Amino acid sequence: MAKPSHFGKTRQIAEIANRLIDPILAKRAGINTLLLASWDEIAGEQFAGCSRPERIRWPRQDGPDETGGGFSPGVLTIACEGARALFLMHQEAEVIARVNSFFGFRAVSQIRIVQKAVHAPTRKLASRPLDAAEKHRLAGMLAEVEDPRLRESLERLGAGVISRRPRSSQRQS
């Protein structure tokens, strides 16, 4: 019995995952993982961290369009955070040009911007209470700080840092 030819070849997990995810993204959102992965470069430094493509909606084609090609460019929906959406709106033509350059053809003719959080809020790590030795050590570090407000702030910071480390890994001083 012959062994299938794909055995023995090393493949990246990302390559396998992209082949599984791309058809789903294409069907539901009209985008692919390559567009998502390249978004920071397409959006530029100004919008990379505060925006992401959500979907591309192409018009339904009942017949050939006026150019005879049967394809009309779509509308790209971009999620953007807060007031940055206004600035993104002013850069619409440039973003459309970059997206079309990425695809290599006129895939998008309009952008629709929706304001919403782009990044999921980070989960705050649970902190444990400081034991007596840790409190004493922290107080000793802050003893020479004269300003009470600064000392209080540094105390909160120090307690947060110390409480996130396991007790066994604490250095003894």
Residue pairs with C-beta under 8 A, 6 or more apart in sequence:
17 33
18 32
18 33
18 34
21 33
22 32
22 33
25 31
25 32
25 33
25 36
26 32
28 55
29 54
29 55
29 56
30 55
30 56
30 57
30 58
30 74
31 53
31 55
31 56
35 42
35 53
35 99
35 102
36 52
36 53
38 102
39 48
39 51
39 52
39 53
40 48
40 49
41 48
42 95
42 98
42 99
42 102
43 51
43 95
43 98
44 91
44 94
44 98
46 87
46 91
47 80
47 84
47 87
47 88
47 91
47 95
49 118
49 119
50 80
50 81
50 82
50 84
50 118
51 78
51 79
51 80
51 81
51 84
51 88
51 118
52 78
52 79
52 118
53 76
53 77
53 78
53 79
54 77
54 78
54 79
54 114
55 76
55 77
56 74
56 75
56 76
56 77
56 107
56 108
57 74
57 75
57 77
58 71
58 72
58 73
58 74
59 72
59 74
61 70
61 71
61 72
63 70
64 70
65 71
65 72
72 109
73 100
73 106
73 107
73 108
73 109
73 110
74 107
74 108
74 109
74 110
75 108
75 109
75 110
75 111
75 112
76 96
76 99
76 108
76 110
76 111
76 112
77 111
77 112
77 113
77 114
78 88
78 95
78 111
78 112
78 113
78 114
79 114
79 115
79 116
79 118
80 88
80 113
80 114
80 115
80 116
80 118
81 115
81 116
81 117
81 118
82 115
85 113
85 114
85 115
88 95
88 111
88 113
89 113
92 111
95 111
96 108
96 109
96 110
96 111
99 107
99 108
100 106
100 107
100 108
125 164
127 159
127 160
127 163
127 164
128 163
129 163
130 138
130 159
130 162
130 163
131 167
134 162
134 170
137 173
138 155
138 158
138 159
138 162
141 158
142 151
142 154
142 155
142 158
145 151
145 154
162 170
